[in-house]
Amino acid sequence: MLNLSGKVALVTGCGSMGPGWGNGKAIAVLLARQGASVFGADLDLEAARVTEQLIRDEGGTVEVMSADVKQAGEVQRMVQACVERFGRIDILVNNVGRSEPGGPVDMAEDVWDEQMDINAKTAFLCMKHVLPLMEQQGSGSVVSISSVAGLRYVGKPQVGYAAAKAAMMQLTKTTAVLYAPKGVRLNCVVPGLV
């Protein structure tokens, strides 16, 4: 287990869409168990509050807020709130995502655009606003949650999701090369089918 005492983790999508454990909820709780102070954001504030209470019940340090990380102004507000509360950001977890079914012919253009916004633009905007802080600190870690759907067909048509998750992987790879000399590490986690 890592010792993350003194570290601050910003986790997007920290709530869970239903009962049980989603990726963001599990990541936020685990980071807190390892000693990090967690700043969580979710579109659904009530879902974020469930995660917040779990962390508090275990003695962790946490703050949550509602934020639509598809919007640059909301991301800027979230980052500012995290820094005001904890003074820094050591870890960024890009965990926002959602899949919609459809191939290129039957998927509506607005659904395609939304899939790109939710699954790729959110990571871009969070990196855009957090990386300058990490560069200034001389260290940091960005972990983006992608999907095996970005690598191969997974048995159902979801071209928007697949394309966006592939874009997230390449965004992470390219940005990792740019920021390695600045002491910032970027990784992309690619979960399989659950």
PyMOL commands that set and color helices and strands:
alter all, ss='L'
color gray80, all
select helices_A, chain A and resi 23-33+45-57+72-86+109-137+148-150+159-182
alter helices_A, ss='H'
color red, helices_A
select strands_A, chain A and resi 8-12+37-42+62-66+91-94+140-145+184-189
alter strands_A, ss='S'
color yellow, strands_A
deselect
rebuild
show_as cartoon
